[in-house]
Amino acid sequence: MACSLNRTFLIVALLLVLQLVLLSETALAAESHARSLYDQPKYPQDFKYFDYVNPEAPRNGAVRVAVLGNFNTFNLFSPKGIPAAVSGYLYDSLMARSKDEPTSIYPLIASSIEYPDDDSWVAFRINGKARFSDGSPITADDVAFTFEQYRSSELSSYQHKLQGVEKISVVKGGNAKEDSVRFDFNSERSRELPFTIATLSILPRHYWQQLDTDAADLSIPVSSGPYIIRKFEVGKVVWLERQRNYWAAELPVNIGRHNFKTVKQIYYRNSTVSLQAFLANEYDLRLENLAKNWQYGYEGPELSSGRVLKLNYPRKTFQVQAFIFNTRREKFRQREVREAISYGYDARWINKHLLYDAYRQPESLFALSEYGQRGLPSDAEEKLLAPFRTQLPAELFQQAWQPMTSSGSGYIRKALSKADRLLSKAGWVRSGTQRKNRKTGTLLDFELLLAVPEQERVAIPFSKNLQQLGINMRITAVDISQYVQRVRDKDYDMLLRSLVHPAIPGQEQWEYWHSSNVNNHGSQNLAGVSNPVVDTALEQLSKAESYPQLITATRALDRVLLWEYYTIPQLYGPYWRVAYRSQFNHPEVKALFGSVDFSLWWQKD
């Protein structure tokens, strides 16, 4: 009898302990309308709209926009084909970012976010009013299906973004509560992972289950966002129309947005054709990427009459355009070779004579931000990099990296002499007008692959300087479809590309630089970086628990990438250059995170 009582007491005690543990876990989990990575969200639960929008903007206008290239599929998740640029119109995410905060997210398809103190999981409660474009409800099952598709996708960027997800489960609400989707994380999770999950597009299960998700076709998809595709001409035009009964139109994150009833996307082969089309009144809003066009290209009656306006729109987002070496190529394996070639690019002369002093020369891959190298490494950076001291250039610990700078006169003999010494040391010697490998006799020549023919004018002086070193740089401009395929296949020697960074560096840095992405088809590790020091800095970046830790990791990463000369940072600019027709208007100009968001603009009544 006593034994039975003792056993009963023990069972009750264990149940009480288990209940306390569960209560403790529940208490540690917070459910909120919003979340920020390091700070508190700016907007309270009852906010009406973002500060940077015009809540009274007219919503009946039509706009025509330009897209460079062409398209042959609306499947945005296939590794095949050229997708149309419609993702931002067709698909919503669980939560939406605000553009006046670096990392805060607010309810969209999800009505709230829940997470514990240790960030071992995150759950999103699905808004019961959420609907796809065909009227069917957006459910927790749709969300779970979407992320299982991402995890199994052939697109390596999706797989990598979600590699920290251990399990995805649907949690039924009960008692009139809405269902949730919970993501449990493994040890590979990054602090940024919940934000990545919150901002990826949500797909309808009932539509995508019947499709070959890897196929590139032109089936018009069922969408979760504000617009639907009304019609199209393959490779030329897409007509988008705002849903009449878009369920999320009155959510705080959407007030003052999606102000155009219809959007016509017109595709052009290149920037030159696109500019002429704009001046001929074929479309309405244009982001200008070329300084020459901005300086001299906007002329004629449309400008002089005031029907076309020009605006320098201040930017917070930092990005650097850079020449990128494909270090998978044997000729670029040696750091000395990459450094020597970098001395042939005279940024100051090119900016002064060809780019109208519109740009600045970067001293970091994180220009316009505090994430890049500054002065000597801090004690925290030293500690992070110390285990790899023998694998790194000694200069990294002794001085800040500096690009090749000149007087702007075009006279760079001193820089070319240094390049000549580096090449000779690396075994590449002069043979008449050419540079050959001392052992193999291989010529040091390579191809610069461009998708924008107008960039040739800044590449030609670079090529001429390299000729003085006996290096032949061939400049090849191809159409956008061929360019995309060659980049996917890693079929290039050098590229001229922009490295775009979000407000706070995170998972995209893994895609740019981590060794796990070297051989993945279509990955963004364009330079072919496979470096244990870089990997370590990226791991520290992902695990940063505080803003100072993040700064340490990004600055260490920046130093290693610069001193290893995987790229030649070319330029950056403080403004977005926007040309637009005078019947359109925009909110008061403020520097916001991200690119210029034309969904905030409107057509005047």
C-alpha positions as CSV (number, residue, x, y, z in Angstrom):
1,M,0.0,0.0,0.0
2,A,2.8,2.4,1.0
3,C,4.7,1.5,-2.2
4,S,1.6,2.2,-4.3
5,L,1.2,5.6,-2.6
6,N,4.8,6.4,-3.2
7,R,4.5,5.5,-6.8
8,T,1.4,7.7,-7.2
9,F,3.2,10.6,-5.5
10,L,6.2,10.2,-7.8
11,I,4.0,10.3,-10.9
12,V,2.1,13.3,-9.7
13,A,5.4,15.1,-8.8
14,L,6.8,14.3,-12.3
15,L,3.7,15.6,-14.0
16,L,3.9,18.8,-11.9
17,V,7.6,19.3,-12.9
18,L,6.7,18.7,-16.6
19,Q,3.9,21.2,-16.3
20,L,6.2,23.8,-14.7
21,V,8.8,23.2,-17.5
22,L,6.1,23.7,-20.1
23,L,4.8,26.8,-18.4
24,S,8.4,28.1,-18.1
25,E,8.9,27.6,-21.8
26,T,5.7,29.3,-22.6
27,A,6.6,32.2,-20.4
28,L,9.9,32.6,-22.1
29,A,8.2,32.9,-25.5
30,A,7.0,36.3,-26.6
31,E,4.2,36.9,-29.1
32,S,4.3,40.3,-30.8
33,H,2.9,42.3,-33.7
34,A,6.5,43.1,-34.8
35,R,10.1,42.3,-34.3
36,S,13.5,44.0,-34.8
37,L,16.9,42.4,-35.0
38,Y,18.7,44.4,-32.4
39,D,16.4,47.3,-31.3
40,Q,12.7,47.7,-30.5
41,P,10.4,48.2,-33.5
42,K,9.6,51.8,-34.2
43,Y,5.9,51.4,-34.8
44,P,3.4,50.3,-32.0
45,Q,0.8,47.6,-32.3
46,D,-1.9,50.1,-33.2
47,F,0.0,52.1,-35.8
48,K,-2.0,53.2,-38.8
49,Y,0.7,53.5,-41.6
50,F,4.4,54.1,-42.0
51,D,5.6,57.6,-41.6
52,Y,7.2,57.8,-45.1
53,V,4.0,57.1,-47.1
54,N,1.1,59.4,-48.2
55,P,-2.0,57.8,-46.8
56,E,-4.2,60.0,-49.0
57,A,-2.5,59.1,-52.3
58,P,-4.9,58.6,-55.2
59,R,-5.2,54.9,-56.1
60,N,-6.6,54.9,-59.7
61,G,-3.6,55.6,-61.8
62,A,-1.7,53.7,-64.4
63,V,2.0,53.5,-64.8
64,R,4.5,52.2,-67.4
65,V,7.9,51.0,-66.3
66,A,11.0,49.6,-68.1
67,V,12.8,46.3,-67.5
68,L,16.1,45.5,-69.1
69,G,16.4,42.1,-70.9
70,N,13.5,39.7,-71.7
71,F,11.7,36.8,-70.1
72,N,10.4,33.4,-71.0
73,T,8.8,32.2,-67.7
74,F,6.7,33.3,-64.7
75,N,8.1,30.6,-62.6
76,L,10.4,32.6,-60.4
77,F,11.8,29.6,-58.6
78,S,13.0,27.5,-61.5
79,P,16.8,27.3,-62.1
80,K,15.9,27.3,-65.8
81,G,14.7,30.2,-68.1
82,I,14.7,33.9,-67.6
83,P,11.9,34.9,-65.2
84,A,9.8,38.0,-65.6
85,A,10.4,40.8,-63.1
86,V,7.0,40.4,-61.4
87,S,7.8,38.9,-58.0
88,G,7.3,42.1,-56.0
89,Y,3.9,42.6,-57.6
90,L,2.6,39.0,-57.3
91,Y,3.7,37.7,-54.0
92,D,3.3,38.7,-50.4
93,S,5.3,37.5,-47.4
94,L,4.4,36.6,-43.8
95,M,5.6,40.0,-42.7
96,A,6.8,43.3,-44.3
97,R,9.8,45.4,-43.7
98,S,9.6,49.1,-43.0
99,K,11.9,51.2,-45.1
100,D,12.8,53.7,-42.3
101,E,14.2,51.0,-40.0
102,P,17.1,48.7,-40.8
103,T,15.5,45.4,-39.8
104,S,12.0,45.7,-38.3
105,I,9.1,43.6,-39.7
106,Y,5.4,44.0,-39.3
107,P,2.2,41.9,-40.0
108,L,1.1,41.0,-43.5
109,I,0.0,37.4,-44.1
110,A,1.0,36.7,-40.5
111,S,-0.9,38.6,-37.8
112,S,1.8,38.1,-35.2
113,I,5.2,36.5,-34.6
114,E,6.2,34.4,-31.6
115,Y,9.7,33.4,-30.5
116,P,11.6,32.3,-27.3
117,D,14.5,34.1,-25.6
118,D,17.0,31.7,-27.1
119,D,15.6,32.0,-30.7
120,S,15.5,28.2,-31.0
121,W,12.3,28.5,-33.0
122,V,9.8,31.0,-34.4
123,A,6.1,30.8,-35.1
124,F,3.8,32.9,-37.3
125,R,0.1,33.2,-36.6
126,I,-1.7,33.3,-40.0
127,N,-4.3,36.0,-40.5
128,G,-7.6,34.3,-41.1
129,K,-8.6,36.9,-43.6
130,A,-5.6,36.2,-45.9
131,R,-6.6,35.2,-49.4
132,F,-4.8,34.2,-52.7
133,S,-5.8,35.9,-56.0
134,D,-8.3,33.2,-56.8
135,G,-10.1,33.8,-53.5
136,S,-8.9,30.7,-51.7
137,P,-7.7,31.2,-48.1
138,I,-3.9,31.4,-47.4
139,T,-3.5,28.8,-44.7
140,A,-0.8,27.5,-42.4
141,D,-0.5,24.5,-44.7
142,D,0.2,26.8,-47.7
143,V,3.0,28.4,-45.7
144,A,4.5,25.0,-44.6
145,F,4.3,23.8,-48.2
146,T,6.0,26.9,-49.5
147,F,9.0,26.5,-47.3
148,E,9.3,22.8,-48.0
149,Q,9.5,23.8,-51.7
150,Y,12.2,26.3,-50.9
151,R,14.2,23.8,-49.0
152,S,14.1,21.3,-51.9
153,S,14.6,23.9,-54.6
154,E,17.5,23.5,-57.1
155,L,18.2,27.2,-56.5
156,S,21.1,27.1,-54.0
157,S,20.3,30.5,-52.5
158,Y,17.0,29.2,-51.1
159,Q,18.6,26.1,-49.7
160,H,21.3,28.1,-48.0
161,K,19.0,30.7,-46.6
162,L,17.0,28.0,-44.8
163,Q,19.7,25.5,-43.9
164,G,19.2,26.4,-40.2
165,V,15.6,25.1,-40.3
166,E,15.3,21.7,-38.6
167,K,11.5,21.2,-38.7
168,I,8.4,23.0,-40.1
169,S,5.1,22.2,-38.4
170,V,1.5,23.5,-38.5
171,V,0.1,24.3,-35.1
172,K,-3.7,24.4,-35.0
173,G,-5.1,27.4,-33.2
174,G,-8.1,26.0,-31.4
175,N,-10.6,28.0,-29.4
176,A,-11.2,30.3,-32.3
177,K,-7.5,31.1,-32.5
178,E,-5.8,31.3,-35.9
179,D,-3.4,28.5,-37.0
180,S,0.3,29.0,-36.8
181,V,3.4,27.7,-38.6
182,R,6.4,26.9,-36.4
183,F,10.0,26.7,-37.6
184,D,12.4,24.8,-35.2
185,F,16.0,25.6,-35.8
186,N,19.2,23.6,-35.6
187,S,22.7,24.7,-34.6
188,E,23.4,26.2,-38.0
189,R,20.7,28.9,-37.5
190,S,21.7,32.5,-37.8
191,R,20.2,35.4,-35.8
192,E,18.7,36.7,-39.0
193,L,16.9,33.5,-40.0
194,P,13.5,34.4,-38.6
195,F,13.6,37.6,-40.6
196,T,14.5,35.7,-43.8
197,I,11.6,33.4,-43.2
198,A,9.3,36.3,-42.6
199,T,10.1,38.0,-45.8
200,L,10.1,35.2,-48.4
201,S,7.2,34.9,-50.9
202,I,4.2,32.6,-50.0
203,L,2.9,30.3,-52.6
204,P,-0.5,28.6,-53.0
205,R,-0.2,24.8,-52.4
206,H,-3.2,23.9,-54.5
207,Y,-1.7,25.7,-57.6
208,W,2.0,24.7,-57.2
209,Q,1.3,21.0,-56.4
210,Q,0.0,20.4,-59.9
211,L,3.0,22.0,-61.6
212,D,6.6,21.0,-62.3
213,T,8.2,23.6,-60.0
214,D,11.5,23.3,-61.8
215,A,10.0,23.9,-65.3
216,A,10.3,27.3,-67.0
217,D,6.8,28.0,-68.5
218,L,4.4,30.9,-69.0
219,S,1.5,29.7,-67.0
220,I,-0.1,32.7,-65.2
221,P,0.3,31.8,-61.5
222,V,-2.1,32.2,-58.7
223,S,-0.6,34.9,-56.5
224,S,-0.6,36.0,-52.9
225,G,0.2,39.7,-53.5
226,P,-1.6,42.8,-54.6
227,Y,-1.4,42.3,-58.4
228,I,-2.2,39.7,-61.0
229,I,-1.0,39.2,-64.5
230,R,-3.7,40.3,-66.9
231,K,-1.9,39.5,-70.2
232,F,1.6,39.5,-71.7
233,E,3.7,39.3,-74.9
234,V,6.5,36.9,-74.5
235,G,9.8,38.7,-73.8
236,K,8.3,42.1,-74.5
237,V,5.4,43.3,-72.2
238,V,3.6,42.2,-69.1
239,W,0.3,43.9,-68.0
240,L,-0.3,43.8,-64.2
241,E,-3.6,44.7,-62.6
242,R,-4.3,45.4,-58.9
243,Q,-6.7,42.9,-57.4
244,R,-10.1,44.4,-57.0
245,N,-10.6,42.7,-53.6
246,Y,-7.1,42.5,-52.4
247,W,-7.6,41.4,-48.8
248,A,-4.6,43.2,-47.3
249,A,-5.2,46.7,-48.9
250,E,-6.1,48.3,-45.6
251,L,-3.4,46.7,-43.5
252,P,-1.1,49.3,-41.9
253,V,1.9,48.0,-44.0
254,N,0.0,48.7,-47.2
255,I,-1.7,52.1,-46.6
256,G,-0.2,54.5,-49.1
257,R,1.3,51.6,-51.2
258,H,0.3,49.9,-54.5
259,N,-1.3,53.1,-55.7
260,F,-1.4,52.2,-59.4
261,K,-4.4,50.3,-60.6
262,T,-2.4,49.0,-63.6
263,V,1.3,48.5,-64.2
264,K,2.7,47.9,-67.7
265,Q,6.2,46.4,-67.8
266,I,8.0,47.0,-71.1
267,Y,11.2,45.0,-71.7
268,Y,14.2,46.6,-73.5
269,R,17.4,45.1,-74.8
270,N,19.8,47.6,-73.1
271,S,20.0,50.9,-71.4
272,T,20.6,52.9,-74.6
273,V,17.4,51.6,-76.2
274,S,15.6,52.1,-72.9
275,L,16.6,55.7,-72.6
276,Q,15.5,56.6,-76.1
277,A,12.2,54.9,-75.4
278,F,11.7,57.0,-72.2
279,L,12.4,60.2,-74.1
280,A,9.9,59.1,-76.7
281,N,7.2,58.8,-74.0
282,E,7.0,55.0,-74.1
283,Y,7.1,54.7,-70.3
284,D,7.0,56.9,-67.2
285,L,9.5,56.2,-64.4
286,R,13.2,55.5,-64.9
287,L,16.1,54.7,-62.6
288,E,19.3,56.0,-64.4
289,N,22.4,54.0,-63.8
290,L,24.8,55.8,-66.1
291,A,26.4,59.1,-65.3
292,K,26.8,60.0,-68.9
293,N,23.1,59.7,-69.5
294,W,22.3,61.7,-66.4
295,Q,24.7,64.5,-67.5
296,Y,23.8,64.7,-71.2
297,G,21.1,62.2,-72.2
298,Y,18.0,64.0,-70.9
299,E,17.5,66.6,-73.5
300,G,14.6,67.7,-75.8
301,P,11.1,69.1,-75.6
302,E,10.0,66.7,-72.8
303,L,12.7,68.1,-70.5
304,S,12.5,71.7,-71.5
305,S,8.7,71.8,-71.2
306,G,8.8,70.4,-67.7
307,R,6.9,67.2,-68.7
308,V,9.9,65.2,-67.5
309,L,11.6,65.9,-64.1
310,K,14.9,64.7,-62.7
311,L,15.5,63.9,-59.1
312,N,18.6,62.9,-57.0
313,Y,17.0,60.6,-54.5
314,P,19.2,60.2,-51.4
315,R,20.0,56.6,-50.5
316,K,20.7,54.7,-47.3
317,T,21.3,51.3,-48.9
318,F,25.0,50.8,-49.6
319,Q,26.3,49.0,-52.7
320,V,29.6,49.0,-54.4
321,Q,30.2,48.3,-58.1
322,A,33.3,46.1,-58.5
323,F,35.3,44.1,-61.0
324,I,35.1,40.5,-59.7
325,F,37.8,37.9,-60.4
326,N,36.6,34.3,-61.0
327,T,39.2,32.6,-58.9
328,R,38.1,29.2,-60.2
329,R,40.3,30.2,-63.2
330,E,43.9,29.0,-62.8
331,K,45.3,32.3,-63.9
332,F,43.6,34.1,-61.0
333,R,44.5,31.7,-58.2
334,Q,47.5,33.7,-57.1
335,R,46.7,36.7,-54.9
336,E,49.7,38.6,-56.4
337,V,48.2,38.4,-59.9
338,R,44.9,39.8,-58.7
339,E,46.6,42.6,-56.8
340,A,48.8,43.4,-59.8
341,I,45.8,43.7,-62.1
342,S,44.0,46.0,-59.7
343,Y,46.8,48.6,-60.1
344,G,45.7,48.9,-63.8
345,Y,42.4,50.5,-62.8
346,D,42.7,54.3,-62.5
347,A,39.5,55.1,-60.7
348,R,40.2,58.8,-60.2
349,W,41.0,59.4,-63.9
350,I,37.9,57.5,-65.1
351,N,35.6,59.2,-62.6
352,K,36.9,62.6,-63.6
353,H,37.0,62.2,-67.4
354,L,34.3,59.7,-68.1
355,L,31.9,59.7,-65.1
356,Y,31.6,63.5,-64.5
357,D,32.8,63.2,-60.9
358,A,29.5,61.6,-60.0
359,Y,30.9,58.8,-58.0
360,R,33.3,58.1,-55.1
361,Q,36.1,55.6,-55.0
362,P,35.4,52.9,-52.4
363,E,37.8,52.0,-49.6
364,S,35.5,49.2,-48.5
365,L,33.0,46.8,-49.9
366,F,30.5,48.3,-47.4
367,A,30.7,51.9,-48.5
368,L,28.3,54.4,-47.0
369,S,28.1,52.4,-43.8
370,E,29.9,51.6,-40.6
371,Y,30.3,47.9,-41.5
372,G,33.5,48.3,-43.4
373,Q,37.2,48.4,-42.3
374,R,38.4,51.6,-40.5
375,G,42.0,52.2,-39.6
376,L,43.8,49.3,-37.9
377,P,41.9,46.2,-36.8
378,S,40.3,46.7,-33.4
379,D,41.2,44.3,-30.5
380,A,38.0,42.3,-31.2
381,E,38.9,42.0,-34.9
382,E,42.5,41.0,-34.0
383,K,41.1,38.3,-31.7
384,L,38.8,36.9,-34.5
385,L,41.6,36.9,-37.1
386,A,44.5,35.9,-34.8
387,P,44.2,32.1,-35.4
388,F,44.7,32.7,-39.1
389,R,47.6,35.2,-38.9
390,T,50.0,33.0,-40.9
391,Q,47.4,32.6,-43.7
392,L,46.7,36.3,-44.1
393,P,48.8,39.1,-45.6
394,A,50.9,40.7,-42.9
395,E,49.8,44.1,-44.1
396,L,46.2,43.4,-43.0
397,F,47.3,43.7,-39.3
398,Q,49.5,46.7,-40.0
399,Q,47.4,49.1,-42.0
400,A,44.0,49.7,-43.5
401,W,43.6,48.6,-47.1
402,Q,43.7,51.3,-49.7
403,P,42.8,51.1,-53.4
404,M,45.2,52.3,-56.1
405,T,44.8,56.1,-56.2
406,S,46.3,58.5,-58.7
407,S,46.4,62.2,-59.4
408,G,43.8,61.8,-62.1
409,S,46.3,62.8,-64.8
410,G,46.4,59.3,-66.3
411,Y,50.1,58.9,-65.3
412,I,50.2,55.8,-63.2
413,R,53.8,54.5,-63.9
414,K,54.5,54.0,-60.2
415,A,51.5,51.7,-59.8
416,L,52.3,49.8,-63.0
417,S,55.9,49.3,-61.8
418,K,54.6,47.8,-58.6
419,A,52.3,45.5,-60.6
420,D,55.2,44.4,-62.8
421,R,57.2,43.4,-59.7
422,L,54.3,41.4,-58.3
423,L,53.7,39.6,-61.5
424,S,57.4,38.7,-61.9
425,K,57.4,37.4,-58.3
426,A,54.4,35.3,-59.1
427,G,56.1,33.7,-62.1
428,W,54.6,35.8,-64.9
429,V,57.3,37.4,-66.9
430,R,57.5,39.8,-69.9
431,S,57.9,38.2,-73.4
432,G,58.0,41.1,-75.8
433,T,54.6,42.8,-75.6
434,Q,53.1,39.8,-73.7
435,R,53.1,38.4,-70.2
436,K,53.7,34.7,-69.9
437,N,53.9,32.1,-67.2
438,R,57.6,31.2,-66.7
439,K,56.9,27.5,-66.3
440,T,54.0,26.8,-68.6
441,G,54.3,29.5,-71.2
442,T,50.6,30.4,-70.8
443,L,49.7,33.9,-71.8
444,L,48.1,36.1,-69.1
445,D,44.9,37.2,-70.9
446,F,41.3,37.1,-69.9
447,E,37.8,38.2,-70.8
448,L,35.7,40.9,-69.0
449,L,32.1,39.9,-69.5
450,L,29.5,42.7,-69.5
451,A,25.7,42.8,-69.8
452,V,25.6,46.6,-70.2
453,P,27.4,47.7,-73.4
454,E,27.7,51.2,-72.1
455,Q,30.2,50.0,-69.5
456,E,32.7,49.4,-72.2
457,R,33.8,53.0,-72.0
458,V,35.1,52.7,-68.5
459,A,36.6,49.3,-69.2
460,I,38.7,50.4,-72.2
461,P,41.1,52.6,-70.3
462,F,41.5,49.8,-67.8
463,S,42.4,47.4,-70.7
464,K,44.9,49.9,-72.1
465,N,46.7,50.2,-68.8
466,L,46.9,46.4,-68.5
467,Q,48.4,46.2,-72.1
468,Q,51.4,48.1,-70.7
469,L,51.9,45.2,-68.4
470,G,51.6,42.7,-71.2
471,I,48.1,41.6,-70.2
472,N,45.4,41.3,-72.7
473,M,41.9,42.0,-71.3
474,R,39.2,41.3,-73.9
475,I,35.9,43.1,-73.4
476,T,32.8,41.2,-74.3
477,A,29.2,42.6,-74.0
478,V,26.4,40.1,-74.5
479,D,22.6,40.2,-74.3
480,I,21.0,39.7,-70.9
481,S,19.8,36.1,-71.5
482,Q,23.3,35.0,-72.6
483,Y,24.9,36.9,-69.7
484,V,22.5,35.3,-67.1
485,Q,23.3,31.8,-68.4
486,R,27.0,32.3,-68.5
487,V,27.0,33.6,-64.9
488,R,24.9,30.7,-63.8
489,D,27.4,28.3,-65.4
490,K,30.4,30.3,-64.0
491,D,31.6,30.7,-67.6
492,Y,33.5,33.9,-67.2
493,D,36.9,35.3,-66.2
494,M,35.9,38.7,-64.8
495,L,32.6,40.5,-64.2
496,L,31.6,44.1,-63.5
497,R,28.8,43.8,-61.0
498,S,27.2,45.7,-58.1
499,L,27.4,44.1,-54.7
500,V,24.1,45.1,-53.1
501,H,23.8,45.0,-49.3
502,P,20.8,45.3,-47.0
503,A,20.6,47.8,-44.2
504,I,22.3,45.2,-41.9
505,P,24.6,42.7,-43.5
506,G,23.4,39.1,-43.1
507,Q,22.7,36.0,-45.1
508,E,23.4,37.5,-48.4
509,Q,27.1,37.7,-47.4
510,W,27.1,33.9,-47.2
511,E,25.8,33.8,-50.7
512,Y,28.5,36.1,-51.9
513,W,31.5,34.6,-50.2
514,H,31.0,31.3,-48.4
515,S,32.9,28.2,-49.6
516,S,29.7,26.1,-49.5
517,N,28.5,28.1,-52.5
518,V,31.6,27.8,-54.7
519,N,30.3,24.9,-56.9
520,N,26.6,25.4,-56.7
521,H,25.0,26.2,-60.0
522,G,23.6,29.7,-60.1
523,S,25.1,30.7,-56.7
524,Q,26.1,34.2,-56.0
525,N,29.6,33.3,-55.0
526,L,30.8,34.9,-58.2
527,A,34.4,35.2,-57.2
528,G,34.7,31.5,-56.3
529,V,35.9,32.3,-52.8
530,S,36.8,29.3,-50.7
531,N,38.7,30.6,-47.8
532,P,38.5,29.3,-44.1
533,V,39.2,32.8,-42.8
534,V,36.2,34.2,-44.8
535,D,34.1,31.3,-43.6
536,T,34.9,32.0,-40.0
537,A,34.1,35.7,-40.3
538,L,30.8,34.8,-41.9
539,E,30.0,32.4,-39.1
540,Q,30.7,35.1,-36.6
541,L,28.4,37.5,-38.5
542,S,25.6,35.0,-38.5
543,K,25.9,34.3,-34.7
544,A,26.4,37.9,-33.6
545,E,24.2,38.5,-30.5
546,S,24.8,42.3,-30.4
547,Y,25.5,45.2,-32.8
548,P,29.1,45.5,-31.7
549,Q,29.7,41.8,-32.5
550,L,28.1,42.3,-35.9
551,I,30.4,45.3,-36.6
552,T,33.5,43.2,-35.6
553,A,32.5,40.4,-37.9
554,T,31.7,42.6,-41.0
555,R,34.9,44.7,-40.6
556,A,37.0,41.6,-40.3
557,L,35.3,40.1,-43.4
558,D,35.8,43.3,-45.3
559,R,39.5,43.4,-44.5
560,V,40.1,39.8,-45.6
561,L,38.2,40.2,-48.9
562,L,40.0,43.4,-49.7
563,W,43.5,42.2,-48.9
564,E,42.9,39.0,-50.8
565,Y,41.9,41.1,-53.9
566,Y,38.9,39.0,-54.9
567,T,37.5,42.2,-56.3
568,I,38.5,45.6,-57.6
569,P,36.1,48.0,-55.9
570,Q,35.2,50.5,-58.7
571,L,32.7,53.1,-57.5
572,Y,29.7,53.9,-55.4
573,G,27.2,56.8,-55.4
574,P,25.2,58.6,-52.7
575,Y,22.0,59.0,-54.8
576,W,19.4,57.1,-56.8
577,R,18.9,59.1,-60.1
578,V,15.2,59.1,-61.0
579,A,13.6,60.6,-64.1
580,Y,9.8,60.7,-64.2
581,R,6.9,62.4,-66.0
582,S,5.3,65.3,-64.3
583,Q,1.9,63.7,-63.9
584,F,3.4,61.5,-61.2
585,N,4.2,62.4,-57.6
586,H,5.9,60.8,-54.6
587,P,6.0,61.3,-50.8
588,E,8.4,63.8,-49.4
589,V,11.9,62.7,-50.2
590,K,13.6,60.9,-47.4
591,A,16.6,58.6,-47.4
592,L,15.1,55.2,-47.0
593,F,16.6,51.7,-46.8
594,G,16.3,49.7,-50.0
595,S,15.9,50.9,-53.6
596,V,13.5,53.6,-54.7
597,D,10.0,52.1,-54.1
598,F,7.7,53.2,-56.9
599,S,4.8,51.4,-55.1
600,L,4.7,54.6,-52.9
601,W,4.3,56.9,-55.9
602,W,1.0,57.9,-57.5
603,Q,-0.5,59.5,-60.5
604,K,-2.0,62.9,-59.9
605,D,-5.8,63.3,-60.3
